[in-house]
């Protein structure tokens, strides 16, 4: 093909970019896993500590499971961001997660705003979870509370065709959202028996326990149940 001017070069460039995107969409996006159950928590060790046993049990029943860490945990007093990423990957392997991703929002600076909500909506639409597990509402940690609210709003908005149409993603049915609870002031809607999976759950926690230190690690004694409250 003979290129005669800058317009021809621009046309060829646009054609190449369009072709590359189609190939990316076909080979990469279409191959990304969908999940049945998605755990969405603030920091790379929250999933293991709160719903690790539940995720193992669901996996044993044949469900596809995934995790979304909203921040990289850079505000933590021990370890590094790179170390936490490796710990998250190692723990994901122990918990047999089909996918674990990080949204990359700023630790300690998560707010219920539209950019954050849009990022979560796009993740939900891509992974298509039917059930989402997340933090307790009104958690004293501001990131935890804000993420619980972001998850609830994003779950609803992910079903609305006119929200974020620019992404081109298909809408999904509104997922069920359940909040992991630890406060004695809340009565759980249901309790998950994870006693058969406690050994693997504790192995995943120990990956982080080395960084957390023995004293912090012992603050999370083994429990054979994990409590949830469902609000939609």
C-alpha positions in Angstrom: 0.0 0.0 0.0 1.4 3.4 -1.0 0.9 6.1 1.6 0.5 9.5 0.0 -0.1 11.9 2.9 -0.6 12.3 6.7 -4.3 11.5 6.3 -3.4 8.1 4.9 -1.0 7.5 7.7 -3.7 8.4 10.3 -6.2 6.1 8.6 -3.8 3.2 8.7 -2.9 3.9 12.3 -6.6 3.9 13.3 -7.2 0.7 11.4 -4.3 -1.0 13.2 -5.5 0.2 16.6 -9.0 -1.0 15.9 -7.7 -4.4 14.9 -5.5 -4.7 18.0 -8.5 -3.8 20.2 -10.7 -6.5 18.5 -7.9 -9.0 19.1 -7.5 -7.9 22.7 -11.2 -8.1 23.2 -11.4 -11.6 21.7 -8.4 -13.2 23.2 -8.0 -11.4 26.5 -11.4 -10.0 27.7 -13.4 -13.0 26.6 -11.0 -15.3 28.4 -11.2 -13.5 31.7 -12.9 -15.6 34.3 -16.4 -15.0 35.6 -17.1 -15.8 39.2 -20.1 -16.9 41.2 -19.0 -15.4 44.5 -16.8 -12.3 44.8 -15.2 -11.1 48.0 -14.6 -7.3 48.0 -12.4 -6.0 50.9 -10.2 -3.0 51.6 -6.8 -4.4 52.1 -4.9 -7.4 50.8 -5.2 -9.4 54.0 -8.9 -8.7 54.9 -10.3 -11.4 52.7 -8.3 -14.2 54.4 -9.1 -13.0 57.9 -12.9 -12.5 57.3 -14.2 -14.9 54.7 -11.4 -17.2 53.8 -13.2 -20.3 55.1 -16.4 -19.3 53.3 -14.5 -19.0 50.0 -12.9 -22.4 50.5 -16.3 -24.0 51.3 -17.9 -22.4 48.3 -15.1 -23.6 46.1 -15.5 -27.2 47.4 -19.2 -27.0 46.3 -18.1 -26.2 42.7 -18.6 -22.5 42.7 -16.1 -20.1 41.0 -14.7 -17.7 43.6 -12.8 -14.5 43.3 -11.4 -11.6 45.4 -11.1 -7.9 44.8 -8.8 -6.0 47.1 -9.7 -2.3 46.8 -6.4 -0.8 48.0 -2.8 -2.0 48.0 -2.5 -1.6 51.8 0.2 1.1 51.5 -0.8 2.7 54.8 0.1 -0.5 56.7 2.8 -0.1 59.4 4.6 -3.3 58.5 5.9 -4.6 55.1 5.7 -3.1 51.6 3.2 -2.8 48.9 5.2 -5.4 46.8 5.3 -7.8 49.8 1.6 -7.5 50.3 0.9 -8.2 46.6 3.0 -11.4 46.9 1.2 -12.4 50.1 -2.2 -11.8 48.4 -1.2 -14.0 45.5 0.1 -16.8 47.8 -3.0 -16.6 50.0 -5.2 -16.7 46.8 -3.5 -19.9 45.8 -4.2 -21.5 49.2 -7.8 -20.4 49.1 -8.1 -21.8 45.6 -9.5 -18.5 44.2 -10.1 -18.4 40.5 -9.2 -14.7 40.3 -7.8 -12.1 42.7 -7.5 -8.5 41.5 -6.6 -5.1 43.1 -8.5 -2.0 42.2 -5.6 0.3 43.3 -7.5 2.9 45.2 -5.6 4.9 47.8 -5.4 3.3 51.2 -6.9 5.5 53.8 -8.5 7.7 51.1 -11.4 5.6 49.9 -14.6 7.6 49.5 -18.1 7.0 48.2 -17.6 9.0 45.0 -18.4 8.4 41.4 -14.9 7.4 40.1 -14.6 4.8 42.8 -18.1 3.5 42.1 -17.5 3.4 38.4 -14.4 1.3 38.8 -16.2 -1.2 41.0 -19.2 -1.3 38.6 -16.8 -2.1 35.7 -15.3 -5.0 37.7 -18.7 -6.4 38.6 -19.8 -6.3 35.0 -16.7 -8.1 33.9 -16.6 -10.8 36.5 -20.4 -11.1 36.8 -20.7 -12.3 40.4 -24.0 -13.6 41.7 -23.1 -13.1 45.3 -20.8 -10.5 46.8 -19.2 -10.6 50.3 -17.9 -7.4 51.8 -17.3 -5.4 55.0 -19.8 -4.7 57.7 -21.7 -1.4 57.3 -20.7 1.2 59.9 -17.4 -0.4 60.4 -15.2 1.9 62.5 -12.4 1.8 59.8 -13.5 4.5 57.3 -12.2 2.6 54.3 -14.2 -0.5 55.4 -17.4 1.4 55.8 -17.0 3.3 52.6 -16.3 0.1 50.6 -19.4 -1.5 52.1 -21.5 1.4 50.8 -19.7 1.5 47.4 -20.3 -2.2 46.9 -24.0 -1.8 47.7 -24.4 1.1 45.3 -22.2 -0.5 42.6 -24.2 -3.7 42.8 -27.4 -1.8 41.9 -25.8 0.4 39.3 -24.2 -2.5 37.5 -27.7 -3.5 36.4 -28.5 -0.1 34.9 -27.9 0.3 31.2 -27.5 4.0 31.2 -24.8 4.0 34.0 -21.3 4.2 32.5 -22.4 3.4 28.9 -19.0 4.6 27.8 -17.4 1.3 28.9 -19.5 -0.7 26.5 -19.9 -3.4 29.1 -23.0 -5.5 29.4 -25.2 -4.9 32.4 -25.7 -7.8 34.9 -28.5 -8.8 37.2 -28.1 -7.2 40.6 -25.9 -9.5 42.8 -26.9 -10.4 46.3 -24.7 -8.6 48.8 -23.8 -10.0 52.2 -21.7 -8.3 54.9 -19.3 -10.1 57.1 -19.9 -9.1 60.7 -17.8 -9.1 63.8 -19.8 -6.8 66.1 -21.8 -8.4 68.8 -24.4 -5.7 68.3 -25.5 -7.2 65.0 -27.4 -10.5 64.7 -26.2 -12.5 61.7 -28.7 -13.5 59.0 -26.8 -16.8 58.5 -23.6 -18.5 59.8 -21.2 -20.5 57.6 -19.6 -23.6 59.2 -16.0 -23.5 58.0 -14.6 -26.0 60.5 -13.7 -28.5 57.7 -11.6 -25.7 56.0 -10.1 -24.1 59.1 -6.6 -25.5 58.5 -6.4 -24.0 55.0 -7.9 -20.7 56.1 -5.3 -20.5 58.9 -2.5 -21.3 56.4 -3.7 -18.4 54.2 -3.7 -16.1 57.2 -0.2 -17.2 58.3 1.1 -15.9 54.9 0.2 -12.4 56.3 0.9 -13.3 59.9 4.7 -13.3 59.3 4.4 -9.6 58.4 1.7 -8.8 61.0 3.9 -10.2 63.8 3.0 -12.9 66.3 1.1 -10.5 68.7 -1.2 -9.2 65.9 -1.6 -12.7 64.4 -2.8 -14.1 67.8 -5.5 -11.5 67.8 -7.3 -13.6 65.2 -7.8 -17.0 67.0 -9.2 -19.9 64.9 -13.0 -19.9 64.5 -15.0 -22.6 63.0 -17.8 -20.3 61.8 -18.0 -17.1 59.8 -21.0 -14.8 60.3 -22.8 -12.9 57.6 -25.7 -10.5 57.4 -27.6 -10.1 54.2 -29.0 -6.8 53.2 -30.0 -7.2 49.6 
